[in-house]
């Protein structure tokens, strides 16, 4: 017996931002969207399971890598100097990039 696929997932890049995209396999036109942002020192791969669970329950999910994280680079996240120099820059970058991701999700 062949199992029915319930969730689709893929790696995408939107405006130079690498991300994982998950959705219900039988996605409706008006499927709600969740943008899932990882925390400091993490990366998108660490949240893929959570995204698949959300997609199982009917959401499309986008998990972007934050600046200086995952495919977009790396820092010594335990170094307080690195945190002082890059933490807010990383947060602000995520906020500034959000409209592009939102526009793509609404297509």
N, C-alpha and C positions, 0 to 999 in steps of 0.2 A: 504494500500500500504506500502510495506516494503522499508525503506530508505537504499540506498547503502552506505556502510562505505567508506569514502574517505581517512582517515588517521588512521594508527595503532600507538599505543603508548604503551610503557612498561617500567618498572623499571628493570634495569640490574645492574650487578656488574662485572666489568672487572678489574682483578688484584687488588682486594680490593677497587676499586673506585666505589662508588655508582653513578649511572647516570640514566637519562631518555633518552629513545631512541624513536624517532618518525620517521615515514616514510610514503610515499604514500601507500595506501592499495594495489594498483596495481603497485608495484615498478619494474622498469626496471633494467637490469643488471648494467648499467653504470649510476646509479642515483648519482648526485653530493652530496657531504657531506658538512654539516656545523657543526663546533664545536662551541657551544655557551657557553661561560664562563660568569658566573654571577660576579657581583662586590663585593667589600668588604661589609661584613655584610649581604649579601643576601644568597640565596640557590637555588638549581636547580628547586624546585617547582614554584618559582616566574617567571620562564621563560618558563613554559610548554605551555602556550597559544601561545607565540611567536613561539615556535618550531612547534606547530601544524599548524599555519598559513604558515610557511615556507614549511612544508611537503605537505600542500594542493597545494602549487605552485611547487612541484616536487623535494624537497630536503629531504634527510635523515638527521636527526639532532641528535647530541649527546650533552647532557647537564650534565657535571660532577659536583658533589659537590666538591668545593675546600677544601683543608686541613683546619681544624678548622672551618668548615661551615656545616650547615645542618646535615646530618647523620654522618659526620666525626668530629663532635665536635662543641663547641661553645666558644666564647670569649665575653668579654665586649667590643664590637666594638666601643663604644663611648669613651673609656678610651685611652688617648694618649699614655700611657705607653704600653698598650697591642698592640696598632698599631705599635709603634716603635719596639717592640719585635717580632711581628709576621707577619707584612704586607709583607715584602720582602721574608720572608721564605715561605709564602703562595703562592706568585706569582712564585717564583722559583720552588716550588714543582709542580705547575700546568704545568710549562714548561717542567720539567723533566719527568712528567707522560705522556705528549702528545704522544711520539712515540708509546707507548703501545696502546693507544686509536686509533691512526691512523692505526696501523697494524690491529687491530680488525675491523675497519671500511672498510678496503680494502679487507676483506675476502669475 
